[in-house]
C-alpha cells in the first residue's frame, strides 16, 4: 500500500484495534479491507 491512513493511525496509536476493525469490517470483501483486517493478526 502506498498510503493507508487507517494503518498509519493504528501504528501511531491514534486508533485502537477495535476502531480499526470497525473501519475495516465494511470493506472486508475487497483487498483493502482484508489488508486492514490482517493488521490485527
C-alpha positions in Angstrom: 0.0 0.0 0.0 1.3 3.4 -0.9 -0.7 5.4 1.7 -3.1 3.7 4.1 -4.5 6.2 6.6 -6.1 3.6 8.8 -2.8 1.7 9.1 -0.9 4.9 9.9 -3.4 5.8 12.6 -3.2 2.3 14.0 0.6 2.2 14.1 0.8 5.7 15.6 -1.7 4.5 18.2 -4.2 7.2 17.3 -6.9 4.5 17.0 -7.1 1.1 18.8 -7.7 -2.3 17.4 -11.5 -2.1 17.9 -11.6 1.1 15.9 -9.5 -0.4 13.1 -11.8 -3.4 13.0 -14.9 -1.2 12.9 -13.4 0.7 9.9 -12.2 -2.5 8.1 -15.3 -4.7 8.5 -17.4 -3.0 5.8 -14.5 -3.3 3.4 -13.8 -7.0 4.2 -14.9 -8.2 0.7 -12.1 -6.3 -1.1 -8.3 -6.4 -0.8 -8.0 -3.2 1.0 -10.3 -4.3 3.8 -8.6 -7.7 4.0 -5.3 -5.9 4.3 -6.6 -3.8 7.2 -8.0 -6.9 9.0 -4.6 -8.7 8.6 -3.0 -5.8 10.5 -5.0 -7.0 13.5 -3.4 -10.5 13.4 
